[in-house]
Amino acid sequence: MYDEAKAQHAVSFINCLKHTKGQWRGVPFELLSWQDKIIRDIFGKVKENGYRQYNTAYIEIPKKNGKSELSAAVALLMTCGDNEWGAEVYVCASDRQQASIVFDVAVDMVDQCPALKKRIKPIMSVKRLVYQPTNSFYQVLSAEAYTKHGLNVHAVVFDELHAQPNRNLYDVMTKGSGDARTQPLFFLITTAGNDRNSICYEVHQKATDVLSDRKIDQTFYPAIYGIAETDDWAKEENWYKANPSLGYTIDIEKVRAAFQSAKENLAEENLFRQLRLNQWVKQFIRWMQMDRWDECAFPIDLQSLHDRICYGGLDLSSTTDRNEQ
């Protein structure tokens, strides 16, 4: 079912916050259409008992589309606006510094909102915001997963899931940690990565399966913005397909400049594809374009090699060096 009132409550809460960066600082957080859809879907779709249908949301989107601002807003909503007493909300990333990015955005949002500022007590020494009316808190967690068992999680924001060095922290924070809550939320937001043996790619695969109806999970919400492997990465129309904030938070001229640099410098092509177009690539730096590689697939006249010095190569990689982009 869809509860319009609950969806609007979430949107209205976020609209009361303000942006924190550059020219946007101090501007009310009016959700862009793609952000509005995600928030309304996650917080408006409910089960028959009235609790949220989705407890996991996977958002995959290129850099500079406003991930940190949206993540901070969701974290504050879950801390202060979800009517949960003693809510424990955590932001996790590959390291404490990365996790602090979203936390620092939230702190600035609170400073710009008088209603929250007088109700939230910041404890900066431990990176914690305490919402006093419900004794709830929002806190940064470091990457040492072995210390996180026993948390009574109401929400977890995972920033840049693709950068997790292993699955330990993800498993600790999402497997059973919210069982004592009626409607916990695991909000996973990331750019595509380059490790197809990672926990992020595992969740990415589940998201694509759910989107294509190959897998059914009524509690899992997927949203992936990027171009397909068959799309032409040089066409600007595909850049807009991958970047829903292009023209708003992203200047098209900067993307054009990055593209031109990637065309002229082969080492930057995969970075552009991954970070700007949200494609899962095999490695950060590509040393040869695949069309040039394909040109090497020509017949060999073995007889012509007789009595000549020849060299052979054997690829022994077993995990990462596969026939992938």
N, C-alpha and C positions, 0 to 999 in steps of 0.2 A: 504493500500500500504506500501511497504517497501522502505525507502530512505537510501541507503547504505552510501551516503555522510554524512547525519546527524548522522547516527549510528557511523561512523568512527570518526566524529568530537568529539563526546562524549568520545569515547574510547581514542582518542589521547590526549584529555585534561587531562584525569585521568592518562594516562601513563606519563605525564610530572610531576606529583606529586611524592612524595617519602614517604615511610613508616616512622612511627614515634616511634615504640616500639621495645625494646630489640635488638636482633641480626639483625632485619630487618630495623632498623633505617638507613635512608640514601639510602636504596635500592629503585630504581625506582618502582613505583606502576604498575607492569604488572599484569593485571587482570587474575585471575584463570578462568578456562573454565566456571564455573557456574556464576561467576561475569560478565564475558564478555557477556554471553547470556542475562542476565538480563538487562545490560546497552544497548546492541544493540536492544533488544526488546522494551524497554521503549522509547528510543530516536530515534529509526529508523522507527518504525511503525507510519505512518501518515494518516490523513484523506485526502480527495480529495483537500481540501484547503491548504494542506501542513503543517498544525499544527498537533501536536502530537495526536495520537489516545487515549493514556492512560493519564488520569489525576490522577489516584490513583494506587499506587503499594503497594502490601502487601507481604512482604518478611518475612517468618517464618523459623528460622534456629537455631540450638543449639549454645550454648556459645562457644567463642573462634574461631569462623570461620571467623572473620574479619568484624563483623558488624559495629563497630565504625569507622574503616578506610574507609569502603565503604560509610557509611553515610556521613562522613565528605567530601569525594571526591564529592559525589552527591551535597551536599550543596554548595561547592565551584563552581562546574560546573554551578549550577543554578544562582549563584550570579555573576560570572565573565564570563561565557562562553556561555550563552544562548541568547545573543543579546537582552536582555530586559532592557529598560531604567527604572531607578528607581525601580529595582526589590527589593522586600522585601522577604527575606528568613529567616525562623525561625526554630530553633531546639527546640523541646518540649520533656519533659519526665515527670516522676511522681513528680520530684522536681528539683529545680535549680541545685543542685549538680550533679544529673544524667545527666541533659541536658548539663552541662558544660563539660562532658567527650568528647562528639562529638565535641564541640566547641574547646576545648583545642587541640584535634588532628588536627583540621583545622588550628589553629594558628601555630602549629609546621610545618604543610605542607607548609604554606605560607612562614615561615622563611627559609625553605629549597629550595624555588623556587624563584630565583632572579626576574623573570618576574612579578610574583604576588607581591612580597615584595615591589617593587618600585611603585606599583599601588594601594596597599591596605593600608589604614590607620586604625590601630587597636585602638579601644577605650575600653581599658580593664576594666575601671570602670563600664561600663554597658554591658560588654561582647558583643561587636559589632565589626564587621569588615566591613569597608566601602570601596567598590570598586569605586575609584574616576572617572575612565573614563565614567561610566554610572550612577554615583551617586546611586549605588545599595548598599544594606547592608545585612549582615548575622548576626543574633542576637539570643541570648538565651532568652527563655521566662520561667518565673516561672509558677507555677501551678495554680495561682489564675485566673481562667477562666473568672470571671466576669469583668475583666479589659481589655479583649482582643477584644471586639466588635469594628468594624469599621476599622480593619486592611485591607490593600490592598495587599493580599498575592499573591506572585508569586510561592513560594514553602514552604512546611512545611516538616521537617524531624521529625518523631515521633520515638524516641528511646525507646525500651522496652515498647511497648504499653500495654503488659499484666500487667504492674505494675501501670497503671492508677487507682486511687482510685474510680473514677466514670467516666461517659461519658462527663462531662461538658466541659473540655478543648478540647476534640476531636470534639465535636459538634460545639463549637465556632470557631475552627480553620479550619474546613472542610466544614461547611454548609454555602455556599454563600460568604465566605471570598475572594475567587478568581474569582468572577464573572466578575470583571473589567479587568481581564487578558485574553489574547488570548489562552494561553496554560499553566495553572497552574499545579503544580505537588504536590501531597500529597504522600510522601514516608514514608511508615509505615514499620518498621523493628523491629522484636521482637523474643524472645524465647517463647515457649509455656508456658502457665500459669497453674493455678489450680482453677480458678474461672470461672465456666461455665455460670455465670450470668453477666459477664463483657462485656464491649464494645469490648475488644480484641477478646473474644470468638465469639461475634456476627460477627465481620469482618472475623474471621477464618472460621466460618460456611459459609459465603458468598464465601470465597475463595475456599473452598472445593466444594461448589455447582457449581461454575464457572468451576473448573477443571474437574468435572465429567459431565459437560454439563446439569446439572439440572437447572441452571440459566444462562441467557445470559446478559452480560453487557460489551459492546465493549470498555468502558472507564476504566475498572477495570483489573489490571494485577496481577494475583496471582502466587506466587512461595513458595511452602512449602517443606522443607527438614526435614524428620523425618521417624520414623518407624510406621507401622500400629499396631493397638491393637493386631492383630493376629500374628505379627512377634515375633520371639524369641529374647528377649532383651539381651540374653547371647551370641549370635553369633556375632563374629567380623565382618562378612560380612554385617550385618545389621548396625553396627556402621559406616561403610563407606557409606552406603546408606543414613544415617541421617546427616553425616558430610562431605560435599564435599571438605572441606579444610584439611581433615585428611591426614597426611603425608606431609603437606606443613606448615600450621600455627599451626597444632596440632600434638603433638608427640603421637604415638600410645601407647607407654609405659605408658604415663600418663593416658590415657583412661583405659588401662588395670588395672592400680593401683586403679583408682577410681571405676572400676567395682568390683574388688576383695574386696575393702572396703565395697561396697554396698551389696555384697553377705554375708559378715560376720556381717554386722551391718544393721539390718532390717530398722532402722530409716532412712538410707541413700538411700534405693532403689528408692523411688519416686523422690528424688532429682536427682539421676542419670538418671532416665527415662525422667524427665522433661528437665533438663539442658544439658544433654549429647546426648539424643536421640530425644528430641523435642516432647515428648508425653504430651498431656493434661492429667494431673492427678487430682485426687480429692482433695488431700491435700499434703503439703510439706512432712509430716512425716507419714509413714504407720506403724501402730502398729501390723498388722497381714497380712501375705501373703494370697491372695485370695484362693489359692489352699488349704491352711489349713482351711480357713473358709468354703469352699465347702465340706470339709470332715465332717463337723458338720450336713450336710443335711441327716440324717438317720431317719428311722421310729421310732416313740416313742410309747411305750406300756403304755397307760394311766392307765391301770389297775394296773401295777406294781408300780405306783406312789401313789396309794391309801394309805391314812393315813401317808404320808410322807410330810416333809416341802418342798415346791416348791417355785420357784421365777420366775417371769415373767418380761419381758421388753417391753417397748412401745416407739417406735421412733416417736417423735413429730416434727422433723425438717421439715420445709416446703419449704426451698429454696436451701440448699446446700448439704444436706446429702442424695444423691440419689444413685441408684444402678449403680455407675460408677467406673472406675478404679481410 
